[in-house]
């Protein structure tokens, strides 16, 4: 469903990605793990159309999407949940969710999607009229995911969904990610919590200083001595 070929991205003179290649099969959860500054978020931002690559191809559903505006990419069914949640703090929970559907025109479909999101995250229904800036970190993460789902994505990218959350909430968020995948949405997950990411994903890539140094199915990566040493605490 997504194929990245020889992707290079620079921030001025600094090269963030050195010709990486990866693919995500339809219906799967694929994770990108790596330390801070490895290039994980840069990869997602480039796929989303927020960064322009220096070279390489990004094929989504067989079509090259490099150079397309971010809103066009969302319109094709590819949405991102950004690192740090990035909710609209001064808008209510309901207004944030409706912002996610800004490309949709079918009111009945928007209402049906909203109902699904509120079933997935009942807490958001309880907080519907509350300003997003007053929510807890976990609730904001639920809102950020719900907002992305309102665009009716076929492919969802999540950037560090566990960041700054209490362990119990992290477990809840990851359970919801699996639930979303079971509904038929393909997922590319960037996550520093490698243990959890490899537990719920089917395939994984290890990024280090802008290069993919390892790729394998998630079960094999969990057993890999280098991955265990560097990312799984032994």
PAMINU-681302 format. One line per 2 residues: number of its first residue (from 0); their letters; for each residue x, y, z of N, C-alpha, C, O. Coordinates in steps of 0.1 Angstrom, whole numbers. Layout:
BEGIN
NUM) A) X Y Z X Y Z X Y Z X Y Z | ...
//
This chain:
BEGIN
0) XX) 8 -12 0 0 0 0 9 13 0 5 23 -6 | 20 12 7 30 23 7 43 17 4 48 7 10
2) XX) 50 24 -5 64 20 -9 73 32 -10 70 41 -18 | 83 32 -2 93 43 -2 105 38 -8 111 27 -4
4) XX) 110 45 -18 122 40 -25 133 51 -25 131 62 -30 | 144 47 -19 156 56 -19 154 70 -15 158 79 -22
6) XX) 146 72 -4 142 85 0 153 92 8 158 87 18 | 157 104 3 167 112 10 160 126 13 154 132 5
8) XX) 162 130 26 157 143 30 167 151 38 175 145 46 | 168 164 35 178 172 42 171 184 49 161 189 44
10) XX) 177 188 60 174 201 66 186 210 64 195 210 72 | 185 218 53 197 226 49 209 217 46 208 208 37
12) XX) 220 218 53 232 210 50 231 197 58 240 188 55 | 222 195 67 221 183 75 212 173 68 201 175 65
14) XX) 218 161 65 210 150 59 203 142 70 209 136 79 | 190 142 69 182 135 79 179 121 75 178 112 83
16) XX) 177 118 62 174 105 57 184 102 45 185 110 36 | 191 91 46 201 87 36 195 76 27 200 64 28
18) XX) 186 79 18 182 70 8 175 57 13 179 46 10 | 165 59 22 159 48 29 148 42 19 142 49 12
20) XX) 146 29 21 135 22 13 128 13 23 133 6 31 | 114 14 22 106 5 31 92 3 24 89 11 16
22) XX) 85 -7 28 72 -9 23 62 -13 34 66 -20 44 | 50 -10 32 39 -14 41 28 -21 34 22 -15 25
24) XX) 25 -33 37 15 -41 30 1 -37 35 -1 -33 47 | -8 -37 26 -22 -34 30 -27 -43 41 -25 -55 41
26) XX) -34 -36 51 -39 -44 62 -30 -47 74 -34 -53 84 | -17 -43 72 -7 -46 83 -5 -34 92 -9 -23 90
28) XX) 2 -37 103 8 -27 112 23 -28 110 29 -39 113 | 30 -18 106 44 -17 104 50 -7 114 44 4 114
30) XX) 60 -10 121 66 0 130 80 4 126 88 -4 121 | 83 17 129 96 22 127 102 25 141 96 33 148
32) XX) 112 18 145 118 21 158 132 27 156 139 25 146 | 136 34 167 149 40 166 150 51 177 140 55 182
34) XX) 162 56 180 164 66 190 160 79 185 157 81 173 | 160 89 194 157 103 190 167 108 179 179 105 180
36) XX) 162 115 169 170 120 159 174 110 148 182 112 140 | 167 98 149 171 87 139 165 90 125 169 85 115
38) XX) 154 98 125 148 102 112 133 96 111 128 96 100 | 128 91 122 115 85 122 104 95 118 96 93 109
40) XX) 103 106 126 93 117 123 95 123 110 85 126 103 | 108 125 105 111 130 92 104 122 81 99 127 72
42) XX) 105 108 83 99 99 73 84 101 72 79 103 61 | 77 102 83 63 104 83 59 118 77 50 119 69
44) XX) 66 128 81 63 142 76 65 143 61 59 150 54 | 75 135 56 78 135 42 67 128 34 62 132 24
46) XX) 62 116 40 51 109 33 39 118 33 31 117 24 | 36 125 44 24 134 45 25 146 36 14 153 35
48) XX) 36 149 30 37 161 22 41 173 29 40 184 23 | 45 172 42 49 184 50 63 187 47 68 199 50
50) XX) 71 178 43 85 180 39 88 175 25 82 165 20 | 96 183 18 99 179 4 112 171 4 122 175 9
52) XX) 112 159 -2 125 151 -2 135 156 -12 131 163 -22 | 147 153 -9 158 157 -18 158 148 -31 160 153 -42
54) XX) 155 135 -28 154 126 -39 146 113 -34 144 112 -22 | 142 105 -44 135 93 -40 120 93 -44 115 104 -48
56) XX) 113 82 -42 99 81 -46 91 76 -33 96 69 -25 | 79 81 -33 69 76 -23 57 72 -31 49 80 -36
58) XX) 54 59 -31 43 53 -39 32 49 -29 34 41 -20 | 20 55 -30 9 52 -22 -2 46 -31 -6 53 -41
60) XX) -6 34 -29 -16 28 -38 -11 28 -52 -19 29 -62 | 2 26 -54 8 25 -67 11 39 -74 17 39 -85
62) XX) 7 50 -68 10 63 -74 20 71 -66 19 71 -54 | 28 78 -73 38 86 -67 32 99 -61 25 106 -68
64) XX) 33 101 -48 27 113 -41 36 124 -38 33 134 -32 | 49 122 -42 59 133 -39 55 146 -46 52 145 -58
66) XX) 54 157 -39 51 169 -45 36 173 -44 32 184 -47 | 28 163 -39 14 167 -37 12 174 -24 19 172 -15
68) XX) 3 184 -24 0 191 -12 -5 182 -1 -12 172 -4 | -3 185 12 -7 176 23 -22 174 23 -26 162 26
70) XX) -30 184 20 -45 181 20 -49 172 9 -59 165 11 | -42 172 -2 -45 162 -13 -42 148 -9 -50 139 -12
72) XX) -31 146 -1 -27 133 3 -37 128 14 -41 116 13 | -42 137 22 -53 133 32 -65 129 24 -72 119 28
74) XX) -68 136 14 -80 133 6 -79 120 -1 -90 114 -5 | -67 115 -3 -66 102 -9 -66 90 1 -65 79 -2
76) XX) -68 94 14 -70 84 24 -58 81 33 -57 70 39 | -48 90 33 -36 88 41 -35 100 51 -33 111 48
78) XX) -37 96 64 -37 106 75 -26 104 85 -22 92 87 | -22 114 92 -12 113 102 -16 119 115 -23 129 116
80) XX) -13 112 126 -15 117 139 -1 122 144 8 114 146 | 0 135 145 14 141 147 19 138 161 12 136 171
82) XX) 32 139 162 39 138 175 35 150 184 34 161 179 | 32 148 197 28 159 205 13 162 204 8 172 210
84) XX) 5 154 197 -9 155 196 -14 166 187 -22 164 178 | -9 178 189 -13 190 181 -28 192 180 -33 195 169
86) XX) -35 191 191 -49 194 190 -51 209 190 -42 216 194 | -63 213 186 -66 227 186 -71 231 200 -83 228 203
88) XX) -62 236 208 -65 238 222 -77 246 226 -84 244 236 | -80 257 218 -91 266 221 -104 261 215 -114 268 216
90) XX) -104 250 207 -116 245 202 -121 233 211 -113 227 218 | -134 230 211 -139 219 219 -135 206 212 -130 205 201
92) XX) -137 195 220 -135 182 215 -143 179 202 -137 174 192 | -155 183 202 -164 181 191 -159 189 179 -159 184 167
94) XX) -155 201 181 -150 210 170 -137 204 164 -135 205 152 | -128 199 173 -116 192 168 -119 181 159 -113 179 149
96) XX) -129 172 164 -132 161 156 -138 165 142 -135 159 132 | -146 175 142 -152 180 129 -142 186 120 -143 185 108
98) XX) -131 191 126 -120 196 118 -114 185 110 -109 187 98 | -114 173 116 -108 162 109 -116 158 96 -110 151 87
100) XX) -128 162 96 -137 158 84 -138 169 74 -148 170 66 | -129 179 75 -131 191 66 -131 188 51 -136 196 44
102) XX) -126 177 47 -126 173 33 -138 165 29 -141 163 17 | -146 161 39 -158 153 36 -170 162 34 -171 172 41
104) XX) -179 159 25 -190 167 22 -203 160 26 -214 166 27 | -203 146 27 -215 138 29 -218 139 44 -211 132 52
106) XX) -228 146 48 -231 148 62 -235 135 69 -232 133 81 | -242 126 62 -246 114 68 -233 105 71 -232 99 82
108) XX) -223 106 62 -211 98 64 -203 104 75 -197 97 83 | -203 117 77 -196 124 88 -202 120 101 -195 117 111
110) XX) -215 120 102 -222 116 114 -219 101 118 -217 98 129 | -219 93 108 -216 78 110 -202 77 115 -199 69 124
112) XX) -192 84 109 -178 83 113 -176 88 127 -169 83 135 | -183 99 130 -183 105 144 -188 95 154 -182 94 165
114) XX) -199 88 151 -204 78 160 -194 67 163 -193 63 174 | -187 63 152 -177 52 154 -166 57 163 -161 49 171
116) XX) -161 69 161 -150 75 169 -154 75 183 -146 72 192 | -167 80 186 -171 81 200 -173 67 207 -173 66 219
118) XX) -176 57 198 -177 43 204 -163 38 207 -161 32 218 | -154 41 198 -140 37 201 -134 44 213 -126 38 221
120) XX) -137 57 214 -132 65 225 -143 72 233 -146 83 231 | -150 64 242 -161 69 250 -158 82 258 -166 90 260
122) XX) -145 83 262 -141 95 270 -143 108 262 -147 118 268 | -142 107 249 -144 119 241 -158 124 241 -161 135 240
124) XX) -167 114 242 -182 117 242 -185 125 255 -192 134 255 | -178 120 266 -180 126 279 -175 141 279 -180 149 286
126) XX) -164 143 271 -157 156 271 -161 164 259 -154 174 256 | -172 161 252 -175 167 239 -175 182 238 -170 188 229
128) XX) -180 188 249 -181 203 249 -169 210 256 -169 222 257 | -160 202 260 -148 208 267 -137 212 258 -135 206 247
130) XX) -130 223 261 -119 227 252 -108 217 253 -104 212 263 | -102 214 241 -92 204 240 -80 206 249 -73 197 253
132) XX) -77 219 251 -65 223 259 -66 219 273 -56 219 280 | -78 216 278 -80 213 292 -80 198 294 -82 193 306
134) XX) -79 190 284 -79 175 285 -65 170 290 -55 177 289 | -65 158 296 -53 152 300 -45 148 287 -50 148 276
136) XX) -32 144 289 -24 140 278 -30 128 270 -30 127 258 | -35 118 278 -41 106 272 -54 110 264 -56 104 253
138) XX) -62 118 270 -74 122 263 -71 130 250 -78 129 240 | -60 138 251 -56 146 239 -51 136 228 -54 138 216
140) XX) -45 125 232 -40 115 223 -52 108 216 -52 106 204 | -62 105 224 -74 99 219 -81 108 209 -85 104 198
142) XX) -81 121 212 -87 131 203 -79 133 190 -85 134 179 | -66 133 191 -57 134 179 -60 122 170 -60 124 158
144) XX) -61 110 176 -64 98 167 -78 99 162 -80 96 150 | -88 103 170 -101 104 165 -103 114 154 -110 112 145
146) XX) -96 125 156 -96 136 145 -91 130 132 -96 133 121 | -80 123 132 -74 117 120 -84 107 114 -86 106 102
148) XX) -91 99 123 -101 89 118 -113 96 111 -119 90 102 | -116 108 115 -127 115 109 -125 118 94 -134 121 87
150) XX) -113 117 89 -110 119 75 -112 106 67 -109 106 55 | -117 96 74 -119 83 67 -107 77 60 -107 74 49
152) XX) -96 76 68 -83 71 62 -84 56 59 -90 48 65 | -76 53 48 -73 38 45 -60 35 51 -57 23 54
154) XX) -52 45 54 -38 44 58 -36 54 69 -37 66 67 | -32 50 81 -30 59 92 -15 58 97 -10 47 100
156) XX) -9 70 99 4 71 104 4 77 118 -2 87 120 | 10 70 128 10 75 142 24 78 146 33 70 145
158) XX) 27 91 151 40 95 155 41 96 170 35 105 176 | 48 86 176 50 86 191 37 87 199 36 96 207
160) XX) 27 78 197 14 79 204 16 77 219 7 82 226 | 27 71 224 28 68 238 35 80 245 36 79 258
162) XX) 40 89 238 49 100 244 42 107 255 32 113 254 | 49 107 267 44 114 279 32 109 286 26 116 294
164) XX) 28 97 282 16 91 288 19 81 299 29 75 299 | 10 81 309 11 71 320 10 57 314 3 55 305
166) XX) 17 47 320 17 33 315 3 27 312 1 20 302 | -6 30 321 -20 24 319 -26 30 307 -33 23 299
168) XX) -24 43 304 -30 49 293 -23 45 280 -29 43 269 | -10 42 281 -3 37 269 -9 24 265 -11 22 253
170) XX) -11 15 274 -17 2 271 -31 4 264 -34 -3 255 | -39 13 269 -52 16 263 -50 21 249 -57 16 240
172) XX) -41 30 247 -39 36 233 -35 25 223 -39 25 212 | -26 16 228 -21 6 219 -32 -5 216 -33 -10 205
174) XX) -41 -7 226 -52 -16 223 -61 -10 213 -67 -17 204 | -63 3 213 -71 10 203 -65 10 189 -72 9 179
176) XX) -52 11 189 -45 10 176 -47 -3 169 -50 -4 157 | -47 -14 177 -50 -28 172 -64 -28 167 -67 -34 157
178) XX) -73 -22 175 -87 -22 171 -90 -15 158 -97 -20 149 | -83 -4 156 -84 4 144 -79 -4 132 -85 -4 121
180) XX) -68 -11 134 -62 -20 124 -72 -31 120 -73 -35 108 | -79 -37 130 -88 -48 127 -100 -43 119 -107 -51 112
182) XX) -103 -30 119 -113 -24 110 -109 -23 96 -117 -19 87 | -96 -27 93 -92 -26 79 -83 -15 76 -79 -13 64
184) XX) -79 -7 86 -70 5 83 -55 0 85 -51 -5 95 | -47 3 74 -33 0 75 -26 10 83 -29 22 83
186) XX) -16 6 91 -9 15 100 6 15 99 12 4 99 | 11 27 99 26 29 100 28 36 113 24 47 115
188) XX) 35 29 122 37 34 136 51 38 139 60 29 138 | 53 50 143 66 54 148 65 55 163 56 61 169
190) XX) 75 48 170 73 46 185 86 44 191 94 35 187 | 89 51 202 101 49 210 100 37 219 110 31 223
192) XX) 88 34 223 85 22 231 86 10 222 75 4 218 | 98 5 219 100 -6 209 93 -19 214 88 -26 205
194) XX) 93 -21 227 87 -34 232 72 -35 228 68 -45 222 | 65 -24 231 50 -24 228 48 -24 213 39 -31 207
196) XX) 56 -16 206 55 -14 191 57 -28 184 49 -31 175 | 66 -35 189 69 -48 182 59 -59 187 58 -69 180
198) XX) 52 -57 198 42 -66 202 29 -65 193 23 -75 191 | 26 -53 189 14 -52 181 16 -51 166 6 -52 159
200) XX) 28 -50 162 31 -48 147 34 -62 141 37 -72 147 | 33 -62 127 36 -74 120 50 -74 114 56 -84 113
202) XX) 55 -62 112 68 -60 106 75 -48 111 68 -38 115 | 88 -47 112 95 -36 118 107 -32 110 114 -40 104
204) XX) 111 -19 111 123 -14 106 130 -6 117 124 1 125 | 143 -8 118 151 -1 128 159 10 120 167 7 111
206) XX) 156 22 124 163 34 118 174 39 128 172 40 140 | 185 42 122 196 48 130 203 58 122 208 55 111
208) XX) 204 70 127 210 82 120 206 82 105 215 84 97 | 193 81 102 188 83 89 190 71 79 188 73 67
210) XX) 194 60 85 196 48 77 188 36 83 187 35 95 | 182 28 75 176 15 80 187 5 81 193 1 72
212) XX) 189 1 94 200 -9 96 195 -23 98 203 -32 98 | 182 -24 100 176 -38 102 162 -38 98 155 -28 100
214) XX) 157 -49 92 143 -50 89 139 -65 90 147 -74 86 | 128 -68 96 123 -82 98 109 -82 103 104 -72 106
216) XX) 103 -94 103 90 -95 110 92 -92 125 103 -94 130 | 82 -87 131 83 -82 145 87 -93 155 94 -89 164
218) XX) 83 -105 153 87 -116 162 102 -118 162 108 -119 172 | 107 -118 150 122 -120 148 130 -108 154 140 -109 160
220) XX) 124 -96 152 131 -84 158 131 -84 173 141 -80 179 | 120 -89 179 120 -90 193 130 -99 199 135 -97 210
222) XX) 134 -109 191 144 -119 195 158 -115 191 168 -122 195 | 160 -104 183 173 -101 177 181 -95 189 177 -86 196
224) XX) 194 -100 191 202 -96 202 205 -81 201 205 -74 212 | 207 -75 189 210 -61 189 198 -52 193 200 -42 200
226) XX) 186 -57 188 174 -49 192 172 -51 207 168 -41 213 | 173 -63 212 172 -65 226 181 -56 235 177 -49 244
228) XX) 193 -55 230 203 -47 237 200 -32 237 201 -25 247 | 197 -27 224 196 -13 222 182 -7 226 181 4 230
230) XX) 171 -16 224 158 -10 225 149 -17 235 138 -12 239 | 152 -29 239 143 -37 248 149 -39 262 144 -47 270
232) XX) 159 -32 265 165 -33 279 172 -46 282 170 -51 293 | 179 -51 272 186 -64 275 183 -74 265 188 -85 265
//
